[in-house]
Amino acid sequence: MFKTSKIGLVLIISIFVSCKKKEENTTVNSNIASQVVSNLSQVSSNFTPTSLSSATTQNLSQASDPCASTSDWAICQSNLIREYLKIGKSSVETITQLVSSIGGALGQIPDGNSGTSDNGKISWSKSSSGAWSVISRGTNNASNAYISISSNVYTLKVDNSVSENNPTNWKVEASVTYTDSETWDVSVFVSNTDCNTADVGAPSKATIYVSRANGLWSGKAMLYSPRWKKPNVTVTCDGTAAGTYEIAMYTDFVGNNTSTKAALYLIPASVSSLTNSNSSTYAINNFCTNFSDACGVTGGPTSGYFTSNGIQNNWCTTGANTTPTWGNNCSSNASVSSASYSSDSIWIAPATLKLKDVTLPTSL
């Protein structure tokens, strides 16, 4: 799994604050981002419905197993969606931290101003308090962090591969579209192609989408694993079996504070088109159809789960770490049981997710 602790960008903040040109220190506004910070704080404080809350506040570490405390694979799915939400919430909180710090520095710079720090590591462009952007540069002056405020859309991009401090193949792109405290959209893409020897089969790329509107939270989690641990197959970080047993695990959910329903899809990574209308082809109970050579293999997780007579979408959960009930549409909650999942336009086909990357602008 991905490490979901807050993104370590304090250095970028400190560089920006220290590198702004002294001749532009005339106070214009103490912090141009105060309203944006307020908006983001409202999003993060209500990011997760009570029905999907977690009994623990600690984020999942790179080597942790979210299924370690569960009695079976089906129950684990309820834990996983909670971890995905933690990733999204953590990303919003990181943007909030960055916007607050950088907004304070840009508040000292007049509107309609752009420039670059004396050491060339920070560039900024400020049209107004509601429209500004910043780039931080790393090795060979390549862009390693970008943040943009454009009306009600807040965007962060990071490429840690060009960081001058402990570079890794870790990248992130997060975007928040804010309408009001009860209507917003959050999209987060995370990529870490460095293989973790403690969890060789962990996802290397993930997209998490969460939306709140009309009293409901809805979203999608899309994970691509290049080294899926197929039963009785040994995979290693040096490439053994990599690219042979690729798999994507996608989750759809919609809920409110009372209950949440979700659907799980296990999809070959080669699939190039995915919509709500055809996603049933890859529903969990069709695993043996789509992965026939893995079905029923000794040591495989197929018994009682992935067969046509096994567990069925949807599953329903009603509280912190509550065991999900499979084959349940949350029928006792009319608002949720009748609700549609988020638009099929949000799906990223596995073949596309596999190649997805983060591209930062080189200039403002």
C-alpha positions in Angstrom: 0.0 0.0 0.0 1.0 3.6 -0.3 2.3 5.6 2.6 -0.5 8.0 3.5 1.3 10.2 5.9 1.3 13.9 5.1 3.4 14.8 2.1 6.8 16.1 3.3 6.9 19.5 1.6 7.8 21.7 4.5 11.2 22.3 2.9 9.5 23.7 -0.2 7.5 26.1 2.0 10.6 27.3 3.8 12.5 27.8 0.6 9.8 29.9 -0.9 9.4 32.0 2.2 13.1 32.6 2.4 13.7 33.2 -1.3 11.2 35.9 -2.1 12.8 39.1 -3.3 13.5 41.6 -0.6 12.4 44.5 -2.7 8.9 43.0 -2.8 8.4 42.8 0.9 6.0 45.7 1.0 2.9 44.4 2.9 -0.1 44.2 0.7 -2.2 41.5 2.4 -1.2 39.4 5.4 -2.3 36.1 3.8 -4.1 36.0 0.4 -5.1 32.4 1.0 -7.2 32.7 4.2 -10.4 32.0 2.4 -8.9 29.1 0.5 -7.6 27.7 3.7 -11.0 28.0 5.3 -12.6 26.2 2.3 -10.1 23.4 2.4 -10.5 23.0 6.2 -14.2 22.5 5.7 -13.5 19.8 3.2 -11.0 17.9 5.3 -13.2 18.1 8.5 -16.1 16.4 6.7 -14.2 14.3 4.3 -15.5 10.9 5.5 -19.1 9.9 6.4 -19.6 8.4 9.8 -20.5 5.1 8.1 -17.0 4.9 6.7 -15.1 6.3 9.7 -12.1 4.4 11.0 -11.6 3.1 14.5 -8.0 4.2 14.3 -6.6 7.5 13.3 -3.1 6.3 12.3 -2.4 6.2 8.6 -1.4 3.0 6.9 2.4 2.8 6.4 4.2 1.4 3.4 4.8 -2.0 5.0 1.4 -2.3 6.8 -1.2 -4.8 5.9 -4.8 -3.4 6.2 -6.1 -6.9 6.3 -3.9 -8.1 9.2 -6.6 -7.7 11.9 -9.5 -9.1 9.8 -10.7 -12.7 9.8 -11.2 -12.9 6.1 -10.7 -11.2 2.7 -14.3 -10.0 2.4 -14.1 -8.1 5.7 -10.9 -6.5 4.6 -12.6 -4.6 1.8 -14.3 -2.4 4.4 -10.8 -1.5 5.8 -9.4 -0.8 2.4 -12.0 1.9 1.5 -11.2 3.6 4.8 -7.5 3.7 3.9 -8.3 5.2 0.5 -10.3 7.9 2.2 -7.3 8.6 4.5 -5.1 9.2 1.5 -7.6 11.7 0.1 -8.0 13.5 3.4 -4.3 13.6 4.0 -3.8 15.2 0.5 -6.3 17.9 1.2 -4.6 18.7 4.5 -1.3 18.9 2.8 -2.7 21.4 0.2 -4.1 23.4 3.1 -0.7 23.6 4.8 1.1 24.6 1.7 -1.5 27.2 0.6 -1.5 28.8 4.1 2.3 29.1 4.2 2.7 30.3 0.6 -0.3 32.6 0.8 1.4 34.4 3.6 4.5 35.0 1.5 2.6 36.0 -1.6 0.5 38.4 0.5 3.6 40.6 0.6 3.7 40.8 -3.2 1.5 43.2 -5.2 -1.2 41.8 -7.6 -0.1 41.4 -11.2 3.4 40.3 -10.2 5.5 37.4 -11.2 9.1 36.6 -10.5 11.8 34.1 -9.6 13.9 33.9 -6.4 17.5 34.9 -6.5 18.7 31.2 -6.5 16.2 30.3 -9.3 14.5 27.6 -7.1 11.1 29.3 -6.8 8.9 31.0 -9.4 5.6 32.7 -8.7 2.8 34.3 -10.6 0.1 36.3 -8.8 -2.8 37.9 -10.7 -4.9 38.3 -7.6 -5.7 36.7 -4.2 -7.9 34.2 -6.1 -5.5 33.4 -9.0 -1.9 32.5 -8.3 0.6 29.7 -8.8 4.1 28.7 -7.6 6.8 26.3 -8.9 9.6 24.9 -6.8 12.6 23.4 -8.6 14.9 20.5 -7.7 17.8 18.8 -9.4 19.0 20.5 -12.6 16.2 23.1 -12.0 13.5 20.6 -12.9 10.1 21.3 -11.5 9.5 19.2 -8.4 6.4 20.9 -6.9 3.6 23.0 -8.3 0.6 24.6 -6.7 -2.1 26.5 -8.3 -5.1 28.5 -7.0 -7.6 29.3 -9.8 -10.9 30.6 -8.5 -12.5 27.5 -6.7 -10.0 24.9 -8.1 -6.9 24.1 -6.0 -4.2 21.9 -7.5 -1.0 20.4 -6.2 1.6 18.4 -8.2 4.8 16.8 -6.9 7.6 14.9 -8.6 9.9 13.6 -5.9 12.3 12.0 -8.5 14.0 15.4 -9.0 14.1 16.3 -5.4 17.5 17.4 -4.1 16.8 15.6 -0.8 16.2 11.8 -0.8 14.8 11.5 -4.3 12.4 8.6 -5.0 10.0 7.6 -7.8 7.1 9.0 -5.9 4.7 11.4 -7.6 1.3 12.9 -6.7 -1.3 15.0 -8.3 -4.2 16.3 -6.2 -7.1 18.6 -7.1 -9.9 20.1 -5.0 -12.9 21.8 -6.6 -14.9 23.7 -3.9 -18.4 24.9 -4.2 -19.4 25.0 -0.6 -18.9 23.1 2.6 -21.3 20.4 1.5 -20.5 20.3 -2.2 -17.0 19.6 -3.4 -14.8 17.1 -5.4 -11.4 15.8 -4.6 -9.2 13.8 -7.0 -5.9 12.3 -6.0 -3.4 10.3 -8.1 -0.4 8.7 -6.5 2.4 6.9 -8.2 5.4 5.1 -6.5 7.1 2.7 -8.9 9.9 1.9 -6.4 9.3 -1.7 -5.5 8.8 -2.4 -1.8 10.5 -5.6 -0.8 8.2 -5.9 2.2 5.2 -5.9 0.0 6.2 -6.8 -3.6 2.6 -7.0 -4.8 1.6 -3.6 -3.6 0.0 -1.2 -6.0 2.3 1.2 -7.8 -0.4 3.6 -9.0 -3.7 4.7 -7.6 -6.4 7.2 -8.3 -8.9 8.1 -5.5 -11.9 10.3 -6.3 -14.3 11.6 -3.6 -17.3 13.8 -4.0 -19.8 15.3 -1.6 -23.2 16.6 -2.8 -26.9 16.4 -1.8 -26.1 14.9 1.5 -24.2 11.9 0.0 -20.5 11.0 -0.3 -19.5 9.1 -3.4 -16.3 8.0 -5.0 -14.1 5.6 -6.7 -10.7 4.0 -5.9 -8.6 2.6 -8.7 -5.4 0.6 -7.9 -3.0 -0.9 -10.4 -0.6 -3.6 -9.2 2.2 -4.6 -11.6 3.3 -7.5 -9.5 0.2 -9.2 -8.3 0.9 -12.2 -6.1 -1.0 -14.8 -8.0 -1.4 -18.1 -6.1 1.7 -20.3 -6.1 3.7 -17.7 -8.1 6.7 -16.0 -6.6 7.3 -12.4 -7.6 10.3 -10.3 -6.7 11.4 -6.7 -7.1 14.0 -7.6 -9.6 11.3 -8.2 -12.2 10.5 -11.9 -11.8 7.0 -12.4 -13.1 6.4 -8.6 -13.2 4.1 -7.7 -16.1 2.7 -11.2 -16.3 0.2 -11.2 -13.5 -0.9 -7.5 -13.5 -4.2 -6.7 -12.0 -6.4 -3.7 -11.2 -8.7 -3.6 -8.1 -11.4 -0.9 -8.4 -14.0 0.1 -5.8 -17.1 2.1 -6.2 -19.0 3.6 -3.2 -21.8 5.9 -2.2 -23.1 6.6 1.2 -24.1 9.0 4.0 -23.5 9.1 7.8 -25.9 6.1 8.3 -24.5 3.6 5.8 -22.4 3.2 2.7 -22.7 0.7 -0.2 -19.8 -0.3 -2.3 -19.0 -2.6 -5.3 -15.7 -4.3 -6.0 -14.2 -5.1 -9.4 -11.1 -7.2 -10.1 -9.9 -6.3 -13.6 -7.1 -7.5 -16.0 -4.6 -4.6 -16.3 -4.9 -4.9 -20.1 -8.5 -3.7 -20.2 -8.6 -0.4 -22.1 -12.2 0.7 -21.7 -14.3 0.7 -18.5 -17.7 2.2 -17.9 -20.5 1.6 -15.3 -22.4 -0.3 -18.0 -19.7 -2.9 -18.5 -18.1 -2.9 -15.1 -20.3 -5.8 -14.0 -18.2 -8.0 -16.3 -15.4 -7.6 -13.8 -17.5 -7.8 -10.6 -15.9 -9.9 -7.9 -18.1 -13.0 -8.6 -16.7 -13.1 -12.2 -13.1 -13.5 -11.0 -12.9 -17.1 -12.2 -14.1 -16.1 -15.6 -11.6 -13.3 -16.0 -8.7 -15.0 -14.3 -9.4 -18.6 -15.0 -5.8 -19.8 -14.5 -5.9 -18.4 -11.0 -9.2 -19.8 -10.0 -9.2 -22.8 -7.6 -5.4 -22.9 -7.5 -4.2 -24.4 -4.2 -3.5 -21.6 -1.8 -5.6 -19.1 -3.9 -8.1 -16.8 -2.3 -11.0 -18.1 -4.5 -12.8 -20.5 -2.3 -16.1 -19.0 -1.1 -15.4 -15.6 -2.5 -14.6 -15.2 -6.2 -16.8 -17.9 -7.8 -20.2 -17.3 -9.4 -21.9 -18.6 -6.2 -19.6 -16.6 -3.9 -19.9 -13.1 -2.6 -21.8 -10.6 -4.7 -21.8 -6.9 -5.1 -22.8 -4.7 -3.4 -21.6 -4.7 0.2 -23.0 -2.4 2.9 -21.3 -1.0 6.1 -22.8 1.1 8.9 -20.0 2.3 11.1 -16.3 2.5 12.1 -14.6 -0.7 10.8 -18.0 -2.5 10.7 -17.9 -5.9 9.0 -19.4 -5.3 5.5 -22.5 -7.3 4.6 -22.1 -8.6 1.0 -25.0 -8.9 -1.3 -26.6 -6.0 0.5 -27.7 -2.7 -1.1 -28.1 -0.9 2.2 -31.8 -1.6 1.8 -32.7 -0.1 5.2 -31.3 3.3 4.0 -33.5 4.5 1.1 -31.2 7.5 0.3 -28.3 5.2 -0.2 -29.9 2.1 -1.7 -31.5 4.2 -4.4 -28.4 6.4 -5.1 -26.4 5.9 -8.2 -22.6 5.5 -8.1 -20.6 8.5 -9.4 -20.4 9.0 -13.1 -18.7 6.4 -15.3 -16.7 9.2 -16.9 -14.5 9.2 -13.7 -13.3 5.6 -14.3 -9.7 5.4 -15.7 -9.3 2.2 -17.6 -6.6 -0.1 -16.1 -4.4 0.1 -19.3 -4.5 3.9 -19.0 -3.9 4.0 -15.2 -0.9 1.7 -15.8 0.7 4.4 -18.0 -0.6 7.5 -16.1 2.1 9.9 -14.9 2.4 13.4 -13.3 3.7 16.2 -15.5 4.6 19.5 -13.9 4.7 22.8 -15.8 8.2 24.1 -16.5 7.2 27.7 -16.2 4.3 29.9 -15.1 
